[in-house]
Amino acid sequence: MQLRNGSSRSVLLIGPWVVKFPRLNFFWEVISDLIHHDGVGILIDPIRENWDEYLTWRRFKSDYLAPVYFSIGLVNLQKRIDGPTPTQEELTMIWRELVFRTGGDISKTNLHNLLDVENFRRTEKGLVWIDYGSWEKMPMRKFLLTWDNLFKKLLLN
């Protein structure tokens, strides 16, 4: 069992499963933000990211997305995908193709999900996206309504 921390969520790796939930020390940041600002966004964002990831998987169920089997927003249960990460050069080439082919529409999404090699794993089918929950701009599931086939072409063998 391993625990890893992302920008807003923690990931617990247990055998073939991944459990995603708001980062443990994240709650202290929320309390601080509530005192100094509104605090609402920082509290809700990881829950929205979990929910978007789940709804994206339910809608598309593509081989380039890591399956999310269950979500209550606060917690996601996802299939663990092991494999090497792509190189930064490889991801940059995919990114450039996405910018070109979407006419810049890709900038409507949360770009950190697409720019970090740690968010992808190489499998026999191609690249699998393991962290694709997005809420800050356009939810990923809405973006993929238009661009799902392009992602299949660029990420899968």
Secondary structure, DSSP 8 states (H G I E B T S, - for coil): -EEEE-SSEEEEEETTEEEEEE-TTHHHHHHHHHHHS--HHHHHHHHHHHHHHHHHHHHH--TTB--EEEE-SS-EEEE---S----HHHHHHHHHHHHHHHTTGGGGS-THHHH-GGGEEEETTEEEES-----SSS-HHHHHHHHHHHHHHHHB-
